[in-house]
Amino acid sequence: IGVVCALRPEKGLPTLIEAFGRIAKNRPELRLALVGSGPVLEDLQKHAAELGVASQCHWEPATKEVAAWMRKIDIFVLPSLSEALSNSIMESMACGCCVVASRVGGNPELVVDGERGLLFEKQDAGGLAAALTRLIEDEDFRRKMAFNSQRFIHENFSLRAAANQMGSIYEEFLEKKR
């Protein structure tokens, strides 16, 4: 389980730590990777220690090797309190992660619940823990969500898709001119 983002208050990361704490105590093999730097790092580390899961957390400073980290993550979680159209969700989908995200901003446009990942209400650690448990316990479902999301990104956000969309715009414009 992991996240790659700036460690800022609006990312809602205490919810991720709380949810991980709820499920990790009975699953010592689970790991949580938090990749990024920011002002809430120490608070998050303290919270993980208080919940007794610090030894299962890996803290990696911000890196340019985002894709390499994404490929190491099975379940990508973005528990944001607010979000536009998230680049980190699109990057994780493109790298084959199964995504769990808070139901805010543009997240539901990318992560269609039960089709291209799972959604939960912001700041709902119980809802996030339930989503994580489902994906951990049902590997086939998790892989299906990852496959669907990767295909969605390829079909809609790849260079080829962008070129096709731009071509369609020009064709429509030229047709109107005729």
C-alpha positions as CSV (number, residue, x, y, z in Angstrom):
1,I,0.0,0.0,0.0
2,G,1.4,3.4,-0.8
3,V,1.1,7.0,-1.8
4,V,3.4,9.4,-3.7
5,C,2.6,13.0,-3.0
6,A,3.7,16.1,-1.2
7,L,3.2,15.6,2.5
8,R,0.9,18.5,3.1
9,P,-2.3,18.9,5.3
10,E,-4.7,18.9,2.3
11,K,-3.6,15.4,1.3
12,G,-5.4,13.9,4.3
13,L,-2.6,11.5,5.1
14,P,-3.6,11.0,8.8
15,T,-6.7,9.2,7.4
16,L,-4.4,6.8,5.5
17,I,-2.2,6.2,8.6
18,E,-5.3,5.6,10.7
19,A,-6.8,3.1,8.2
20,F,-3.5,1.3,7.8
21,G,-3.3,1.0,11.6
22,R,-6.7,-0.6,11.7
23,I,-5.7,-3.4,9.2
24,A,-2.0,-3.8,9.7
25,K,-2.0,-5.0,13.3
26,N,-3.3,-8.4,12.2
27,R,-1.3,-8.5,9.0
28,P,2.4,-8.0,9.8
29,E,3.4,-8.6,6.2
30,L,1.7,-5.4,5.1
31,R,3.8,-2.4,4.3
32,L,2.9,1.3,3.8
33,A,5.2,3.4,1.6
34,L,4.8,7.1,2.0
35,V,6.9,8.7,-0.7
36,G,7.2,12.5,-0.5
37,S,8.4,15.4,1.6
38,G,6.6,18.1,3.3
39,P,5.6,19.9,6.5
40,V,3.5,17.1,8.0
41,L,6.2,14.4,7.9
42,E,7.0,14.4,11.6
43,D,3.3,14.4,12.6
44,L,2.6,11.4,10.3
45,Q,5.6,9.5,11.7
46,K,4.5,10.2,15.3
47,H,0.9,9.1,14.4
48,A,2.2,5.8,12.9
49,A,4.3,5.2,16.1
50,E,1.3,5.9,18.3
51,L,-0.7,3.4,16.4
52,G,2.1,0.8,16.6
53,V,2.6,0.5,12.9
54,A,5.8,2.6,12.5
55,S,7.9,-0.6,11.8
56,Q,5.5,-1.4,8.8
57,C,5.9,2.1,7.3
58,H,8.6,3.1,4.8
59,W,9.3,6.9,4.5
60,E,11.0,7.9,1.3
61,P,11.8,11.6,0.6
62,A,10.5,13.2,-2.6
63,T,12.1,11.6,-5.6
64,K,12.2,12.0,-9.4
65,E,11.8,8.2,-9.7
66,V,8.0,8.4,-9.3
67,A,7.2,5.7,-11.8
68,A,9.7,3.3,-10.2
69,W,8.0,3.8,-6.8
70,M,4.5,3.5,-8.4
71,R,5.4,0.1,-9.8
72,K,6.4,-1.1,-6.3
73,I,2.9,-0.3,-5.0
74,D,0.0,-2.7,-5.4
75,I,-2.7,-0.4,-3.9
76,F,-2.2,3.4,-4.3
77,V,-4.2,5.5,-1.9
78,L,-4.9,9.2,-2.2
79,P,-7.0,10.4,0.8
80,S,-7.1,14.1,-0.2
81,L,-9.4,16.5,1.5
82,S,-9.7,18.4,-1.8
83,E,-8.3,17.7,-5.2
84,A,-8.5,18.8,-8.8
85,L,-7.8,16.2,-11.5
86,S,-5.0,14.3,-9.7
87,N,-1.8,13.7,-11.6
88,S,-0.7,11.2,-9.0
89,I,-3.8,9.1,-9.5
90,M,-3.3,9.1,-13.3
91,E,0.4,8.2,-12.9
92,S,-0.5,5.4,-10.5
93,M,-3.1,4.0,-12.9
94,A,-0.7,4.2,-15.8
95,C,1.8,2.2,-13.7
96,G,-0.7,-0.6,-13.0
97,C,-1.7,0.3,-9.4
98,C,-5.1,-0.4,-8.1
99,V,-6.3,3.0,-6.7
100,V,-8.3,3.9,-3.7
101,A,-9.2,7.6,-3.4
102,S,-11.3,10.0,-1.4
103,R,-14.5,11.0,-3.1
104,V,-13.5,14.7,-3.7
105,G,-12.9,16.9,-6.7
106,G,-11.9,15.1,-9.9
107,N,-11.2,11.8,-8.2
108,P,-14.5,10.2,-9.1
109,E,-14.0,11.1,-12.8
110,L,-10.8,9.0,-12.8
111,V,-11.7,6.3,-10.2
112,V,-15.1,5.0,-11.0
113,D,-16.0,3.1,-7.8
114,G,-15.9,-0.7,-8.4
115,E,-14.8,-0.3,-12.0
116,R,-11.4,1.5,-11.9
117,G,-10.7,1.3,-8.2
118,L,-12.6,2.2,-5.0
119,L,-13.7,5.5,-3.5
120,F,-14.3,6.4,0.2
121,E,-15.6,9.6,1.9
122,K,-12.9,12.0,2.9
123,Q,-11.5,11.6,6.4
124,D,-13.4,8.2,6.8
125,A,-10.6,5.9,8.1
126,G,-13.2,3.1,8.5
127,G,-14.3,3.4,4.9
128,L,-10.7,3.4,3.7
129,A,-9.8,0.4,5.9
130,A,-12.8,-1.5,4.5
131,A,-11.7,-0.7,0.9
132,L,-8.2,-1.8,1.6
133,T,-9.3,-5.0,3.3
134,R,-11.5,-5.8,0.2
135,L,-8.6,-5.3,-2.1
136,I,-6.1,-7.2,0.0
137,E,-8.5,-10.2,0.4
138,D,-9.7,-10.3,-3.2
139,E,-6.6,-10.3,-5.4
140,D,-8.6,-11.0,-8.6
141,F,-10.8,-8.0,-8.0
142,R,-7.7,-5.8,-7.2
143,R,-6.0,-6.9,-10.4
144,K,-9.1,-6.3,-12.4
145,M,-9.4,-2.7,-11.1
146,A,-5.7,-2.1,-11.8
147,F,-6.1,-3.5,-15.4
148,N,-9.2,-1.4,-16.0
149,S,-7.6,1.8,-14.8
150,Q,-4.4,1.2,-16.7
151,R,-6.4,0.7,-19.9
152,F,-8.5,3.8,-19.2
153,I,-5.4,5.9,-18.9
154,H,-3.9,4.5,-22.0
155,E,-7.1,5.0,-24.0
156,N,-7.7,8.5,-22.8
157,F,-4.5,10.2,-21.7
158,S,-1.6,8.6,-23.7
159,L,0.3,10.6,-26.3
160,R,-1.6,8.7,-29.0
161,A,-5.0,9.5,-27.4
162,A,-4.0,13.2,-27.1
163,A,-2.9,13.2,-30.8
164,N,-6.2,11.5,-31.9
165,Q,-8.2,14.0,-29.9
166,M,-6.3,17.0,-31.4
167,G,-6.7,15.5,-34.8
168,S,-10.5,15.2,-34.3
169,I,-10.6,18.9,-33.2
170,Y,-8.8,20.0,-36.4
171,E,-11.0,17.8,-38.6
172,E,-14.1,19.2,-37.1
173,F,-12.8,22.7,-37.5
174,L,-11.8,22.1,-41.2
175,E,-15.2,20.5,-41.9
176,K,-17.0,23.6,-40.6
177,K,-14.8,25.8,-42.8
178,R,-15.8,23.8,-45.9
